[in-house]
Amino acid sequence: MTSLPYELEFYEISAHSMTARHSRDRVEVCKSIDMNGTGVRVIKDGAIGFSFFTEEREKDNAIVRALKSAELSSKDNYSLPEPRPIPSVKRFDSKLAKIDETGVVDMLLGLINASSSEAEPSKGEVSVSSAKVHIWNSNGIDFEDKGTFLSVFSSAKKGDAVGYDYLSTRKFEDVLAVGESAGRWAKASAGGKPADFSGPIILSIETISSFFDSCVLRNFNGENVRLGKALWQLGDKPMSPNLTIIDDPLIPWAADSTGFDDEGIPTKKKKLVEDGTVKQFLYDTRTANLSNTQPTGNGFRSSFAALPSTGATNIVVSPSEVVDTMDVQRGFFVKDLMGFHNMNPVTGDFSLDVTQGFFVRDGELEKPVKGCMLVGNFFDILKNSEFDKDIEHKGSFFSPKIRFYGKVISK
């Protein structure tokens, strides 16, 4: 603790990343990047000031700049957090941390070979990174943590079709499965033709994740709630009573797992929706103060050169009653959609291109479909859907497939 006439915070990050990319069957680039810097936040007379530096000799000047910026800021009248016990979460893998540039290129070459077994490799990327974060403030917080991260993307072509898959995790994993999956989806999608369909529609985890990013999660952001930009209030029942949605930062090795946020607030598992009812919103320290509530450990920064803002961690879609969503006599499986930037994030209305779709008969994928659109409203889907018995995992998103009665229209 200090006796400064203002509150002071340092957010320091030291990170190293290595990325290799390929186009077709050739390695295009392999580069390493180091990022080291410190964000400085001050609170003086209730006003926030911010600056940052990358060299230790700039530290004092950065504090002066932060204090000057506080003089121009409005008074939000809140304090930096005080220390509380931090939960432990698995997010640093020593095996992943030991991989060098040669190892990253070897992983990429394996990705190329894996996708070429079923189709022609198109594009791919392997990125390995490690980072150490240190947060110190004048109210007693002095936390340090380190994490690793593996990101993989692979796409492949077969005739007129493209298949892809991806992986995001904090531990070492064999990337070959990603390339193999991309090749299989490209092969399965080749030769698709336009079609119309009304009946059971099954959404993949990739499409559900994109819908959540586009129109759902914004409604749990405390800043949007405070400004009246969120659709729901606590106690509202906008979803199926079969549905629970959780923000869980403590899942071992998941992409957005962490024991404390970028302000030093301990993280915890939170039910945003329980049995279809809105139970909680997400807050960083500033937004919580302005909303007369407590921060939830969801204050995150895009870099050391940015102030924290509210963000979700790992999202888990957890139904209480489940079915085999593919168990239909005739249905339509949507693997991938394009055009989410054009959907209405407020109403949930959408009309999206089906880039990978398949007819389903008696639980099995049949002929591929392309040149059509899926139309509907995602909020209505969340009210009137069935959920699969198996929860799948992509990056920081965990969800079963969703089945609903919908419509596909040929273009």
Backbone torsions as a table, in degrees:
resi	resn	phi	psi	omega
1	MET	NA	147.6	-179.9
2	THR	-126.7	169.5	179.5
3	SER	-112.1	36.1	178.2
4	LEU	-65.7	151.6	176.9
5	PRO	-78.7	12.4	177.1
6	TYR	-154.6	164.4	175.8
7	GLU	-90.2	142.7	-173.1
8	LEU	-133.3	140.5	179.2
9	GLU	-138.5	138.3	170.8
10	PHE	-117.5	129.3	173.8
11	TYR	-117.3	105.7	-174.2
12	GLU	-110.1	134.0	176.7
13	ILE	-132.1	138.0	175.3
14	SER	-128.9	115.8	-172.3
15	ALA	-135.6	149.0	176.5
16	HIS	-134.6	128.3	179.9
17	SER	-131.5	148.7	177.5
18	MET	-131.2	129.0	-176.6
19	THR	-131.8	131.0	175.0
20	ALA	-123.5	136.8	-179.7
21	ARG	-127.7	154.1	174.1
22	HIS	-133.0	152.7	170.9
23	SER	-124.4	122.3	-169.7
24	ARG	57.3	-125.3	-175.9
25	ASP	-106.4	19.9	-178.0
26	ARG	-119.6	136.5	174.6
27	VAL	-69.7	125.5	-173.8
28	GLU	-93.6	-40.4	-177.0
29	VAL	-158.7	148.5	168.9
30	CYS	-138.9	117.8	-176.1
31	LYS	-135.7	152.1	176.3
32	SER	-117.5	140.3	-180.0
33	ILE	-132.9	132.6	172.2
34	ASP	-108.4	135.4	177.4
35	MET	-127.1	121.4	180.0
36	ASN	-137.9	126.1	179.2
37	GLY	-174.2	168.1	-177.8
38	THR	-135.1	128.7	171.6
39	GLY	-89.8	140.5	-179.3
40	VAL	-118.6	121.9	176.4
41	ARG	-120.7	134.2	175.4
42	VAL	-124.5	152.8	171.1
43	ILE	-128.6	114.9	-178.8
44	LYS	-129.0	123.9	-178.2
45	ASP	53.4	37.2	176.3
46	GLY	83.2	-2.0	-178.2
47	ALA	-106.1	144.9	-177.9
48	ILE	-95.2	136.9	170.8
49	GLY	-126.8	151.5	-175.9
50	PHE	-145.8	145.1	172.4
51	SER	-157.5	-176.8	177.0
52	PHE	-156.5	163.9	176.8
53	PHE	-148.6	159.8	179.6
54	THR	-118.9	-12.4	177.7
55	GLU	-121.6	137.4	-176.6
56	GLU	-57.2	-33.1	-179.4
57	ARG	-67.3	-14.4	179.4
58	GLU	-89.3	-2.1	-171.4
59	LYS	-57.8	-52.0	-176.9
60	ASP	-63.1	-41.3	178.8
61	ASN	-64.4	-35.3	179.1
62	ALA	-65.2	-38.5	176.9
63	ILE	-63.8	-42.1	178.0
64	VAL	-61.3	-43.7	179.1
65	ARG	-63.3	-39.9	179.2
66	ALA	-64.2	-41.3	179.0
67	LEU	-64.8	-38.6	178.3
68	LYS	-66.1	-38.1	179.9
69	SER	-69.5	-28.4	176.9
70	ALA	-64.7	-32.7	179.3
71	GLU	-63.9	-23.1	-178.7
72	LEU	-99.3	0.4	-175.2
73	SER	-97.5	156.7	174.5
74	SER	-73.7	158.4	-178.5
75	LYS	-89.4	112.8	176.8
76	ASP	-94.8	-9.7	172.7
77	ASN	52.6	59.7	173.0
78	TYR	-142.4	168.5	-176.8
79	SER	-115.5	157.2	172.0
80	LEU	-67.2	152.7	-176.3
81	PRO	-68.7	158.4	173.6
82	GLU	-103.2	160.0	-174.8
83	PRO	-68.9	140.7	172.7
84	ARG	-137.4	161.8	-179.5
85	PRO	-57.8	138.7	-177.0
86	ILE	-105.3	128.8	177.4
87	PRO	-72.4	154.1	177.8
88	SER	-91.9	139.2	178.1
89	VAL	-146.1	139.9	-178.9
90	LYS	-76.5	114.5	-178.6
91	ARG	-147.6	1.6	177.2
92	PHE	-124.3	120.9	-179.1
93	ASP	-113.8	113.6	-177.1
94	SER	-62.4	-31.9	178.7
95	LYS	-65.1	-43.0	178.6
96	LEU	-67.5	-36.5	-178.0
97	ALA	-67.0	-22.9	-177.8
98	LYS	-85.8	-8.4	-178.1
99	ILE	-69.4	133.9	177.7
100	ASP	-106.8	-174.0	-176.9
101	GLU	-59.8	-40.1	178.3
102	THR	-60.7	-40.7	178.5
103	GLY	-64.6	-37.5	178.6
104	VAL	-66.0	-42.6	178.0
105	VAL	-64.5	-40.2	177.8
106	ASP	-61.2	-39.8	177.4
107	MET	-63.7	-39.8	179.2
108	LEU	-65.6	-42.5	178.4
109	LEU	-62.0	-38.8	175.8
110	GLY	-63.3	-36.7	177.8
111	LEU	-63.2	-43.4	179.0
112	ILE	-61.1	-48.7	-178.6
113	ASN	-63.0	-37.6	-178.1
114	ALA	-66.2	-42.7	-179.2
115	SER	-72.3	-26.2	-176.7
116	SER	-75.4	-9.2	179.8
117	SER	-71.5	-23.4	-178.8
118	GLU	-118.5	-22.1	-174.0
119	ALA	-156.7	-173.3	179.2
120	GLU	-92.5	123.3	177.6
121	PRO	-56.5	137.6	-178.5
122	SER	-111.4	-71.6	177.3
123	LYS	-140.3	154.4	178.0
124	GLY	-163.2	161.1	-179.3
125	GLU	-152.3	139.8	172.0
126	VAL	-126.3	126.7	179.0
127	SER	-129.9	130.1	178.2
128	VAL	-123.5	131.3	-178.9
129	SER	-143.6	157.6	173.1
130	SER	-139.5	148.0	-176.6
131	ALA	-148.0	149.1	173.6
132	LYS	-123.5	131.2	-179.0
133	VAL	-118.9	135.2	176.6
134	HIS	-128.6	123.4	177.5
135	ILE	-116.7	125.7	177.0
136	TRP	-131.0	136.1	170.6
137	ASN	-140.0	166.3	-173.3
138	SER	-75.1	-4.0	176.0
139	ASN	-95.0	5.2	172.3
140	GLY	114.5	-5.7	178.6
141	ILE	-75.4	133.4	176.8
142	ASP	-151.7	77.2	-173.4
143	PHE	-112.5	142.0	176.4
144	GLU	-136.1	141.5	179.2
145	ASP	-152.4	158.4	176.8
146	LYS	-134.3	153.0	-178.8
147	GLY	-148.4	159.0	175.3
148	THR	-119.4	162.9	-177.7
149	PHE	-152.8	135.8	175.3
150	LEU	-123.9	125.7	178.6
151	SER	-126.2	129.8	-177.2
152	VAL	-134.8	136.4	173.6
153	PHE	-136.5	140.2	178.3
154	SER	-144.1	135.9	172.8
155	SER	-131.7	149.9	-178.5
156	ALA	-141.6	156.6	-178.9
157	LYS	-119.8	145.9	172.6
158	LYS	-142.5	103.4	-175.2
159	GLY	63.1	-119.6	-178.3
160	ASP	-95.1	7.8	-173.6
161	ALA	-112.9	149.3	175.7
162	VAL	-124.4	132.6	174.1
163	GLY	-118.7	153.2	-179.2
164	TYR	-148.9	163.4	170.9
165	ASP	-156.3	164.3	-178.7
166	TYR	-151.6	165.3	-177.9
167	LEU	-147.2	135.5	173.1
168	SER	-138.3	122.3	-176.7
169	THR	-156.4	167.2	179.7
170	ARG	-102.7	3.8	178.6
171	LYS	-128.2	164.9	179.8
172	PHE	-67.9	134.2	174.3
173	GLU	-141.4	154.8	176.5
174	ASP	-70.7	120.1	-175.4
175	VAL	-82.5	-8.0	-175.2
176	LEU	-60.3	-35.0	-178.9
177	ALA	-61.5	-31.5	179.1
178	VAL	-66.7	-46.4	178.2
179	GLY	-64.7	-41.3	179.0
180	GLU	-62.2	-41.7	179.5
181	SER	-64.0	-42.5	178.5
182	ALA	-59.5	-44.0	179.1
183	GLY	-63.9	-41.7	-179.5
184	ARG	-64.4	-42.3	-179.1
185	TRP	-68.4	-35.4	176.3
186	ALA	-63.7	-45.2	179.7
187	LYS	-63.3	-43.8	-178.3
188	ALA	-67.0	-28.1	-175.0
189	SER	-88.3	-11.2	-175.2
190	ALA	-64.1	139.3	175.7
191	GLY	82.6	14.1	-179.4
192	GLY	-66.3	147.3	-179.5
193	LYS	-129.5	157.6	-179.9
194	PRO	-62.0	151.8	179.0
195	ALA	-159.4	157.2	172.2
196	ASP	-110.0	146.2	180.0
197	PHE	-156.7	138.0	169.4
198	SER	-129.0	128.6	-178.3
199	GLY	152.6	-155.0	-178.8
200	PRO	-65.3	122.7	176.5
201	ILE	-111.4	131.2	178.3
202	ILE	-113.5	125.9	-179.9
203	LEU	-99.1	136.7	175.7
204	SER	-75.8	165.9	178.3
205	ILE	-63.8	-32.4	179.2
206	GLU	-62.4	-43.3	-178.9
207	THR	-71.7	-38.7	179.2
208	ILE	-63.0	-43.0	178.0
209	SER	-58.4	-42.6	-179.9
210	SER	-66.3	-38.3	176.6
211	PHE	-63.2	-43.2	179.5
212	PHE	-61.7	-43.9	179.1
213	ASP	-64.4	-34.4	-173.6
214	SER	-81.2	-36.4	-171.4
215	CYS	-141.3	-10.4	-174.9
216	VAL	-98.0	-54.3	-170.3
217	LEU	-64.5	-28.7	179.3
218	ARG	-57.9	-26.2	-177.4
219	ASN	-80.4	-6.3	175.6
220	PHE	-106.5	1.3	177.6
221	ASN	-77.3	119.9	-175.2
222	GLY	-58.6	-31.0	177.7
223	GLU	-66.5	-40.8	176.6
224	ASN	-65.9	-37.3	177.2
225	VAL	-63.3	-45.3	-178.6
226	ARG	-62.0	-38.4	-176.8
227	LEU	-88.0	2.4	179.2
228	GLY	76.2	21.5	-178.8
229	LYS	-98.9	-2.3	178.5
230	ALA	-93.2	150.8	-177.3
231	LEU	-78.0	-25.7	-167.4
232	TRP	-123.3	156.6	171.5
233	GLN	-118.6	165.7	177.4
234	LEU	-57.4	133.9	180.0
235	GLY	94.1	-13.5	176.0
236	ASP	-64.7	153.8	-178.7
237	LYS	-122.6	71.9	-175.0
238	PRO	-86.2	-3.8	-172.6
239	MET	-130.4	171.3	178.0
240	SER	-57.1	138.5	176.0
241	PRO	-64.9	-6.2	177.1
242	ASN	-85.2	-2.9	-166.4
243	LEU	-114.7	130.5	171.5
244	THR	-124.6	135.6	179.6
245	ILE	-121.7	128.8	-172.8
246	ILE	-123.0	138.9	168.1
247	ASP	-100.2	110.3	-171.8
248	ASP	-127.0	100.3	-179.3
249	PRO	-84.9	3.3	-172.4
250	LEU	-109.3	13.7	178.4
251	ILE	-73.3	123.9	-178.8
252	PRO	-56.2	128.2	172.6
253	TRP	70.3	-0.3	179.9
254	ALA	-68.4	157.2	-169.5
255	ALA	-58.1	-39.7	-175.5
256	ASP	-110.9	29.7	178.3
257	SER	-81.3	139.3	178.0
258	THR	-164.3	149.9	179.3
259	GLY	-84.5	-21.0	175.2
260	PHE	-148.5	153.3	-178.7
261	ASP	-83.5	-173.5	-174.7
262	ASP	-80.5	12.4	170.5
263	GLU	-115.9	-3.2	-177.7
264	GLY	90.2	11.1	177.1
265	ILE	-81.0	130.3	177.1
266	PRO	-61.2	143.1	178.1
267	THR	-95.2	161.6	178.4
268	LYS	-158.4	162.7	177.4
269	LYS	-74.2	133.1	-175.8
270	LYS	-134.2	132.4	174.2
271	LYS	-87.1	108.1	176.7
272	LEU	-74.9	-41.2	176.7
273	VAL	-130.8	133.6	175.7
274	GLU	-128.9	121.7	-178.6
275	ASP	51.5	41.6	176.1
276	GLY	84.7	-4.6	-176.1
277	THR	-106.3	134.6	179.0
278	VAL	-69.8	123.0	-174.6
279	LYS	-113.3	-28.2	-173.8
280	GLN	-157.6	152.1	172.5
281	PHE	-116.1	169.7	-176.5
282	LEU	-106.6	138.6	-175.4
283	TYR	-139.5	140.7	161.4
284	ASP	-89.2	-178.3	-174.2
285	THR	-66.4	-46.1	-177.8
286	ARG	-62.5	-49.7	-177.0
287	THR	-65.3	-36.4	177.5
288	ALA	-63.0	-42.5	179.2
289	ASN	-61.9	-46.2	-178.7
290	LEU	-68.2	-20.2	-179.4
291	SER	-101.0	5.9	179.8
292	ASN	57.1	43.9	176.6
293	THR	-140.2	-170.4	-176.9
294	GLN	-104.2	146.0	175.1
295	PRO	-64.6	149.0	-175.6
296	THR	-106.8	7.4	-176.8
297	GLY	80.0	32.9	-178.7
298	ASN	-123.9	32.8	175.3
299	GLY	-96.6	111.0	-175.9
300	PHE	-128.0	153.5	-177.5
301	ARG	-115.0	146.8	175.0
302	SER	-76.2	-24.0	177.1
303	SER	-169.1	177.1	176.8
304	PHE	-66.3	-18.2	-177.9
305	ALA	-91.9	19.4	-178.4
306	ALA	-137.1	148.6	173.5
307	LEU	-74.1	155.5	177.3
308	PRO	-70.5	150.0	173.1
309	SER	-142.1	169.5	-174.0
310	THR	-75.0	133.1	176.7
311	GLY	-150.4	153.1	177.8
312	ALA	-80.4	164.0	173.1
313	THR	-107.3	-127.4	177.5
314	ASN	-79.5	128.4	-179.8
315	ILE	-102.8	128.2	-179.5
316	VAL	-118.7	119.7	174.6
317	VAL	-94.1	114.5	-170.4
318	SER	-126.6	101.8	177.9
319	PRO	-82.3	154.0	177.7
320	SER	-91.5	-24.0	176.7
321	GLU	-126.1	135.3	-173.0
322	VAL	-131.5	161.1	176.7
323	VAL	-139.5	176.3	167.5
324	ASP	-91.2	100.4	-172.0
325	THR	-64.1	-24.8	179.9
326	MET	-83.4	-7.0	-177.5
327	ASP	-81.4	74.1	178.0
328	VAL	-132.1	149.3	178.3
329	GLN	-66.7	-41.3	174.9
330	ARG	-148.8	128.0	-179.0
331	GLY	-152.9	-170.1	-177.7
332	PHE	-139.3	122.6	179.8
333	PHE	-101.3	124.4	178.5
334	VAL	-101.0	108.3	178.2
335	LYS	-83.5	-40.5	-175.5
336	ASP	-149.1	143.3	178.7
337	LEU	-128.1	154.8	179.0
338	MET	-131.2	143.3	175.2
339	GLY	107.3	22.9	-178.3
340	PHE	-61.7	-25.4	179.4
341	HIS	-66.7	-15.7	-179.2
342	ASN	-95.4	-8.5	-179.0
343	MET	-75.5	161.1	-179.6
344	ASN	-88.2	109.3	-175.3
345	PRO	-72.0	-16.3	-178.7
346	VAL	-87.4	-47.7	-178.1
347	THR	-87.6	-23.7	-176.3
348	GLY	86.0	1.1	179.4
349	ASP	-70.4	141.7	179.2
350	PHE	-147.5	153.8	170.9
351	SER	-145.0	98.4	-167.1
352	LEU	-120.7	143.3	178.0
353	ASP	-70.5	130.4	174.0
354	VAL	-84.9	105.1	179.7
355	THR	-87.7	-22.7	172.5
356	GLN	-143.9	114.4	178.4
357	GLY	-144.2	157.2	-177.1
358	PHE	-146.1	140.3	167.0
359	PHE	-70.4	146.4	178.1
360	VAL	-118.5	132.0	175.5
361	ARG	-134.1	123.1	179.3
362	ASP	52.0	41.7	174.3
363	GLY	84.5	0.1	-177.5
364	GLU	-118.2	144.3	175.3
365	LEU	-68.8	134.5	176.2
366	GLU	-110.2	-137.9	-173.0
367	LYS	-68.1	146.2	179.8
368	PRO	-75.6	158.4	-178.8
369	VAL	-133.2	140.7	171.6
370	LYS	-148.4	174.9	-179.8
371	GLY	71.0	34.4	178.3
372	CYS	-141.6	174.6	-176.6
373	MET	-131.5	142.9	171.2
374	LEU	-97.6	126.9	-178.4
375	VAL	-121.3	148.8	178.5
376	GLY	161.1	-160.4	179.0
377	ASN	-135.8	121.6	-172.8
378	PHE	-71.4	-30.4	177.1
379	PHE	-66.6	-35.8	174.4
380	ASP	-65.3	-37.1	178.4
381	ILE	-61.5	-41.1	-179.2
382	LEU	-68.5	-19.2	176.8
383	LYS	-86.6	-29.4	-168.8
384	ASN	-132.5	63.8	-177.2
385	SER	-136.0	162.8	168.7
386	GLU	-112.8	151.1	-173.2
387	PHE	-121.3	143.3	-175.4
388	ASP	-72.2	159.0	-179.2
389	LYS	-74.4	-19.1	-176.9
390	ASP	-109.6	126.3	174.9
391	ILE	-89.2	126.9	179.0
392	GLU	-101.2	169.2	-171.5
393	HIS	-137.8	124.0	172.8
394	LYS	-134.9	107.3	178.6
395	GLY	63.5	-115.5	-179.5
396	SER	-103.3	16.1	-176.3
397	PHE	-121.0	128.1	-179.5
398	PHE	-123.1	122.6	-176.8
399	SER	-161.5	149.8	167.5
400	PRO	-82.0	166.0	170.5
401	LYS	-65.5	153.3	179.9
402	ILE	-116.0	136.9	175.9
403	ARG	-120.6	133.1	179.4
404	PHE	-148.4	167.5	177.0
405	TYR	-89.3	119.0	-175.2
406	GLY	-147.3	-165.0	-171.8
407	LYS	-140.6	135.7	171.6
408	VAL	-117.4	132.6	-175.3
409	ILE	-121.5	130.8	176.5
410	SER	-73.0	150.6	-178.1
411	LYS	-96.8	NA	NA
